[in-house]
Amino acid sequence: MAGVGDAVRVRQSGGVQSVVLPRTGLMLSYPRFVLDRPSGAREPVLLQPEVVLEDNPLHPRAAVDVLLSRPVDSRVP
């Protein structure tokens, strides 16, 4: 995995549902499901990529260019 570190949470959720609370009229939104790691581990909270690419807002393609310039690992299928 390659990317900027501390950007993606280990647990992911999806399929947001909403309900309006009858007495207050407030809308409550919550995920329908949560995806966990197969191991069940909750730590670390944020994923750490194997190849850390610095984010440069002045040069949006800088991370892509750095990744493409790296040698290909023959162990990866």
Distance bins in CASP14 RR format, pairs under 12 A and 6 or more apart:
PFRMAT RR
TARGET T0000
AUTHOR 0000-0000-0000
RMODE 2
METHOD distances of the structure
MODEL  1
1 7 0 0 0 0 0 1 0 0 0 0 0
1 8 0 0 0 0 1 0 0 0 0 0 0
1 47 1 0 0 1 0 0 0 0 0 0 0
1 48 0 0 0 0 1 0 0 0 0 0 0
1 49 1 0 1 0 0 0 0 0 0 0 0
1 50 1 0 1 0 0 0 0 0 0 0 0
1 51 1 0 0 1 0 0 0 0 0 0 0
1 52 0 0 0 0 0 1 0 0 0 0 0
1 53 0 0 0 0 0 1 0 0 0 0 0
1 67 0 0 0 0 0 1 0 0 0 0 0
1 76 0 0 0 0 0 1 0 0 0 0 0
2 8 0 0 0 0 0 1 0 0 0 0 0
2 47 0 0 0 0 0 1 0 0 0 0 0
2 48 0 0 0 0 0 1 0 0 0 0 0
2 49 1 0 1 0 0 0 0 0 0 0 0
2 50 1 0 0 1 0 0 0 0 0 0 0
2 51 1 1 0 0 0 0 0 0 0 0 0
2 52 1 0 0 1 0 0 0 0 0 0 0
2 53 1 0 1 0 0 0 0 0 0 0 0
2 54 0 0 0 0 0 1 0 0 0 0 0
2 63 0 0 0 0 1 0 0 0 0 0 0
2 64 0 0 0 0 1 0 0 0 0 0 0
2 66 0 0 0 0 1 0 0 0 0 0 0
2 67 1 0 1 0 0 0 0 0 0 0 0
2 68 0 0 0 0 0 1 0 0 0 0 0
2 70 0 0 0 0 1 0 0 0 0 0 0
2 73 0 0 0 0 0 1 0 0 0 0 0
2 76 0 0 0 0 0 1 0 0 0 0 0
3 46 0 0 0 0 0 1 0 0 0 0 0
3 47 0 0 0 0 1 0 0 0 0 0 0
3 48 0 0 0 0 1 0 0 0 0 0 0
3 49 1 0 1 0 0 0 0 0 0 0 0
3 50 0 0 0 0 1 0 0 0 0 0 0
3 51 1 0 0 1 0 0 0 0 0 0 0
3 52 1 0 0 1 0 0 0 0 0 0 0
3 53 1 0 1 0 0 0 0 0 0 0 0
3 54 0 0 0 0 1 0 0 0 0 0 0
3 55 0 0 0 0 1 0 0 0 0 0 0
3 62 0 0 0 0 0 1 0 0 0 0 0
3 63 1 0 0 1 0 0 0 0 0 0 0
3 64 0 0 0 0 0 1 0 0 0 0 0
3 66 0 0 0 0 1 0 0 0 0 0 0
3 67 0 0 0 0 1 0 0 0 0 0 0
4 46 0 0 0 0 0 1 0 0 0 0 0
4 47 0 0 0 0 0 1 0 0 0 0 0
4 48 0 0 0 0 0 1 0 0 0 0 0
4 49 1 0 0 1 0 0 0 0 0 0 0
4 51 0 0 0 0 0 1 0 0 0 0 0
4 52 1 0 0 1 0 0 0 0 0 0 0
4 53 1 0 0 1 0 0 0 0 0 0 0
4 54 1 0 0 1 0 0 0 0 0 0 0
4 55 1 0 1 0 0 0 0 0 0 0 0
4 56 0 0 0 0 0 1 0 0 0 0 0
4 57 0 0 0 0 0 1 0 0 0 0 0
4 62 0 0 0 0 0 1 0 0 0 0 0
4 63 1 0 0 1 0 0 0 0 0 0 0
4 66 0 0 0 0 0 1 0 0 0 0 0
4 67 0 0 0 0 0 1 0 0 0 0 0
5 44 0 0 0 0 0 1 0 0 0 0 0
5 46 1 0 0 1 0 0 0 0 0 0 0
5 47 1 0 0 1 0 0 0 0 0 0 0
5 48 1 0 1 0 0 0 0 0 0 0 0
5 49 1 0 1 0 0 0 0 0 0 0 0
5 50 0 0 0 0 0 1 0 0 0 0 0
5 51 0 0 0 0 0 1 0 0 0 0 0
5 52 1 0 1 0 0 0 0 0 0 0 0
5 53 0 0 0 0 1 0 0 0 0 0 0
5 54 0 0 0 0 1 0 0 0 0 0 0
5 55 0 0 0 0 1 0 0 0 0 0 0
5 63 0 0 0 0 0 1 0 0 0 0 0
6 44 0 0 0 0 1 0 0 0 0 0 0
6 45 0 0 0 0 1 0 0 0 0 0 0
6 46 1 0 1 0 0 0 0 0 0 0 0
6 47 0 0 0 0 1 0 0 0 0 0 0
6 48 1 0 0 1 0 0 0 0 0 0 0
6 49 0 0 0 0 1 0 0 0 0 0 0
6 52 0 0 0 0 1 0 0 0 0 0 0
6 55 0 0 0 0 0 1 0 0 0 0 0
7 45 0 0 0 0 0 1 0 0 0 0 0
7 46 1 0 0 1 0 0 0 0 0 0 0
7 47 1 0 0 1 0 0 0 0 0 0 0
7 48 0 0 0 0 1 0 0 0 0 0 0
7 49 0 0 0 0 1 0 0 0 0 0 0
7 52 0 0 0 0 0 1 0 0 0 0 0
7 53 0 0 0 0 0 1 0 0 0 0 0
7 54 0 0 0 0 0 1 0 0 0 0 0
7 55 0 0 0 0 1 0 0 0 0 0 0
7 63 0 0 0 0 0 1 0 0 0 0 0
8 44 0 0 0 0 0 1 0 0 0 0 0
8 45 0 0 0 0 0 1 0 0 0 0 0
8 46 1 0 0 1 0 0 0 0 0 0 0
8 47 1 0 1 0 0 0 0 0 0 0 0
8 48 0 0 0 0 1 0 0 0 0 0 0
8 49 0 0 0 0 1 0 0 0 0 0 0
9 34 0 0 0 0 0 1 0 0 0 0 0
9 35 0 0 0 0 0 1 0 0 0 0 0
9 36 0 0 0 0 0 1 0 0 0 0 0
9 37 0 0 0 0 0 1 0 0 0 0 0
9 42 0 0 0 0 0 1 0 0 0 0 0
9 43 0 0 0 0 0 1 0 0 0 0 0
9 44 0 0 0 0 1 0 0 0 0 0 0
9 45 1 0 0 1 0 0 0 0 0 0 0
9 46 1 0 0 1 0 0 0 0 0 0 0
9 47 1 0 0 1 0 0 0 0 0 0 0
9 48 0 0 0 0 0 1 0 0 0 0 0
10 34 0 0 0 0 0 1 0 0 0 0 0
10 35 0 0 0 0 1 0 0 0 0 0 0
10 36 1 0 0 1 0 0 0 0 0 0 0
10 37 1 0 0 1 0 0 0 0 0 0 0
10 38 0 0 0 0 0 1 0 0 0 0 0
10 39 0 0 0 0 0 1 0 0 0 0 0
10 40 0 0 0 0 1 0 0 0 0 0 0
10 41 1 0 0 1 0 0 0 0 0 0 0
10 42 1 0 0 1 0 0 0 0 0 0 0
10 43 1 0 0 1 0 0 0 0 0 0 0
10 44 1 0 0 1 0 0 0 0 0 0 0
10 45 1 0 1 0 0 0 0 0 0 0 0
10 46 1 0 0 1 0 0 0 0 0 0 0
10 47 1 0 0 1 0 0 0 0 0 0 0
10 48 0 0 0 0 1 0 0 0 0 0 0
11 31 0 0 0 0 1 0 0 0 0 0 0
11 33 0 0 0 0 0 1 0 0 0 0 0
11 34 1 0 1 0 0 0 0 0 0 0 0
11 35 1 0 0 1 0 0 0 0 0 0 0
11 36 1 0 1 0 0 0 0 0 0 0 0
11 37 0 0 0 0 1 0 0 0 0 0 0
11 40 0 0 0 0 1 0 0 0 0 0 0
11 41 0 0 0 0 0 1 0 0 0 0 0
11 42 1 0 0 1 0 0 0 0 0 0 0
11 43 0 0 0 0 0 1 0 0 0 0 0
11 44 0 0 0 0 0 1 0 0 0 0 0
11 45 0 0 0 0 1 0 0 0 0 0 0
11 46 0 0 0 0 0 1 0 0 0 0 0
11 47 0 0 0 0 0 1 0 0 0 0 0
12 31 0 0 0 0 1 0 0 0 0 0 0
12 33 0 0 0 0 1 0 0 0 0 0 0
12 34 1 0 0 1 0 0 0 0 0 0 0
12 35 1 0 1 0 0 0 0 0 0 0 0
12 36 0 0 0 0 1 0 0 0 0 0 0
12 37 0 0 0 0 0 1 0 0 0 0 0
12 47 0 0 0 0 0 1 0 0 0 0 0
13 29 0 0 0 0 0 1 0 0 0 0 0
13 30 0 0 0 0 1 0 0 0 0 0 0
13 31 1 1 0 0 0 0 0 0 0 0 0
13 32 0 0 0 0 1 0 0 0 0 0 0
13 33 1 0 0 1 0 0 0 0 0 0 0
13 34 1 0 1 0 0 0 0 0 0 0 0
13 35 1 0 0 1 0 0 0 0 0 0 0
13 36 0 0 0 0 0 1 0 0 0 0 0
14 29 0 0 0 0 0 1 0 0 0 0 0
14 30 0 0 0 0 1 0 0 0 0 0 0
14 31 1 0 1 0 0 0 0 0 0 0 0
14 32 1 0 0 1 0 0 0 0 0 0 0
14 33 1 0 0 1 0 0 0 0 0 0 0
14 34 1 0 0 1 0 0 0 0 0 0 0
14 35 0 0 0 0 1 0 0 0 0 0 0
15 29 0 0 0 0 0 1 0 0 0 0 0
15 30 0 0 0 0 1 0 0 0 0 0 0
15 31 1 0 0 1 0 0 0 0 0 0 0
15 32 1 0 1 0 0 0 0 0 0 0 0
15 33 1 0 0 1 0 0 0 0 0 0 0
15 34 0 0 0 0 0 1 0 0 0 0 0
15 35 0 0 0 0 0 1 0 0 0 0 0
16 27 0 0 0 0 0 1 0 0 0 0 0
16 28 0 0 0 0 0 1 0 0 0 0 0
16 29 1 0 1 0 0 0 0 0 0 0 0
16 30 1 0 0 1 0 0 0 0 0 0 0
16 31 1 0 1 0 0 0 0 0 0 0 0
16 32 1 0 0 1 0 0 0 0 0 0 0
16 33 0 0 0 0 0 1 0 0 0 0 0
16 34 0 0 0 0 0 1 0 0 0 0 0
17 27 0 0 0 0 0 1 0 0 0 0 0
17 28 0 0 0 0 1 0 0 0 0 0 0
17 29 1 0 0 1 0 0 0 0 0 0 0
17 30 1 0 0 1 0 0 0 0 0 0 0
17 31 1 0 0 1 0 0 0 0 0 0 0
17 32 1 0 1 0 0 0 0 0 0 0 0
17 33 0 0 0 0 0 1 0 0 0 0 0
18 25 0 0 0 0 0 1 0 0 0 0 0
18 26 0 0 0 0 0 1 0 0 0 0 0
18 27 1 0 1 0 0 0 0 0 0 0 0
18 28 1 0 0 1 0 0 0 0 0 0 0
18 29 1 0 1 0 0 0 0 0 0 0 0
18 30 1 0 0 1 0 0 0 0 0 0 0
18 31 0 0 0 0 0 1 0 0 0 0 0
18 32 0 0 0 0 0 1 0 0 0 0 0
19 25 0 0 0 0 0 1 0 0 0 0 0
19 26 0 0 0 0 1 0 0 0 0 0 0
19 27 1 0 0 1 0 0 0 0 0 0 0
19 28 1 0 1 0 0 0 0 0 0 0 0
19 29 0 0 0 0 1 0 0 0 0 0 0
19 30 0 0 0 0 1 0 0 0 0 0 0
19 32 0 0 0 0 0 1 0 0 0 0 0
20 26 1 0 0 1 0 0 0 0 0 0 0
20 27 1 0 1 0 0 0 0 0 0 0 0
20 28 1 0 0 1 0 0 0 0 0 0 0
20 29 0 0 0 0 0 1 0 0 0 0 0
21 27 1 0 0 1 0 0 0 0 0 0 0
21 28 1 0 0 1 0 0 0 0 0 0 0
21 29 0 0 0 0 0 1 0 0 0 0 0
22 28 0 0 0 0 0 1 0 0 0 0 0
34 40 0 0 0 0 0 1 0 0 0 0 0
34 42 0 0 0 0 0 1 0 0 0 0 0
36 42 1 0 0 1 0 0 0 0 0 0 0
37 43 0 0 0 0 0 1 0 0 0 0 0
37 44 0 0 0 0 0 1 0 0 0 0 0
37 45 0 0 0 0 0 1 0 0 0 0 0
37 47 0 0 0 0 1 0 0 0 0 0 0
41 47 0 0 0 0 0 1 0 0 0 0 0
49 55 0 0 0 0 0 1 0 0 0 0 0
49 63 0 0 0 0 0 1 0 0 0 0 0
49 67 0 0 0 0 0 1 0 0 0 0 0
50 67 0 0 0 0 0 1 0 0 0 0 0
50 70 0 0 0 0 0 1 0 0 0 0 0
50 73 0 0 0 0 1 0 0 0 0 0 0
50 75 0 0 0 0 0 1 0 0 0 0 0
50 76 0 0 0 0 0 1 0 0 0 0 0
51 63 0 0 0 0 1 0 0 0 0 0 0
51 66 0 0 0 0 1 0 0 0 0 0 0
51 67 1 0 0 1 0 0 0 0 0 0 0
51 68 0 0 0 0 0 1 0 0 0 0 0
51 69 0 0 0 0 0 1 0 0 0 0 0
51 70 1 0 0 1 0 0 0 0 0 0 0
51 71 0 0 0 0 0 1 0 0 0 0 0
51 73 0 0 0 0 1 0 0 0 0 0 0
51 76 0 0 0 0 0 1 0 0 0 0 0
52 63 0 0 0 0 1 0 0 0 0 0 0
52 66 0 0 0 0 0 1 0 0 0 0 0
52 67 0 0 0 0 0 1 0 0 0 0 0
52 70 0 0 0 0 0 1 0 0 0 0 0
53 59 0 0 0 0 0 1 0 0 0 0 0
53 60 0 0 0 0 0 1 0 0 0 0 0
53 61 0 0 0 0 0 1 0 0 0 0 0
53 62 0 0 0 0 1 0 0 0 0 0 0
53 63 1 1 0 0 0 0 0 0 0 0 0
53 64 0 0 0 0 1 0 0 0 0 0 0
53 65 0 0 0 0 1 0 0 0 0 0 0
53 66 1 0 1 0 0 0 0 0 0 0 0
53 67 1 0 0 1 0 0 0 0 0 0 0
53 68 0 0 0 0 0 1 0 0 0 0 0
53 69 0 0 0 0 0 1 0 0 0 0 0
53 70 0 0 0 0 1 0 0 0 0 0 0
54 62 1 0 0 1 0 0 0 0 0 0 0
54 63 1 0 0 1 0 0 0 0 0 0 0
54 64 0 0 0 0 0 1 0 0 0 0 0
54 65 0 0 0 0 0 1 0 0 0 0 0
54 66 1 0 0 1 0 0 0 0 0 0 0
54 67 0 0 0 0 0 1 0 0 0 0 0
55 61 0 0 0 0 0 1 0 0 0 0 0
55 62 0 0 0 0 1 0 0 0 0 0 0
55 63 1 0 0 1 0 0 0 0 0 0 0
55 64 0 0 0 0 0 1 0 0 0 0 0
55 66 0 0 0 0 0 1 0 0 0 0 0
56 62 1 0 1 0 0 0 0 0 0 0 0
56 63 1 0 0 1 0 0 0 0 0 0 0
56 64 0 0 0 0 0 1 0 0 0 0 0
56 65 0 0 0 0 0 1 0 0 0 0 0
56 66 0 0 0 0 1 0 0 0 0 0 0
57 63 0 0 0 0 0 1 0 0 0 0 0
59 65 0 0 0 0 1 0 0 0 0 0 0
59 66 0 0 0 0 0 1 0 0 0 0 0
61 67 0 0 0 0 0 1 0 0 0 0 0
61 68 0 0 0 0 1 0 0 0 0 0 0
61 69 0 0 0 0 0 1 0 0 0 0 0
62 68 0 0 0 0 0 1 0 0 0 0 0
62 69 0 0 0 0 0 1 0 0 0 0 0
63 69 0 0 0 0 0 1 0 0 0 0 0
63 70 0 0 0 0 0 1 0 0 0 0 0
64 70 0 0 0 0 0 1 0 0 0 0 0
67 73 0 0 0 0 0 1 0 0 0 0 0
70 76 0 0 0 0 0 1 0 0 0 0 0
END
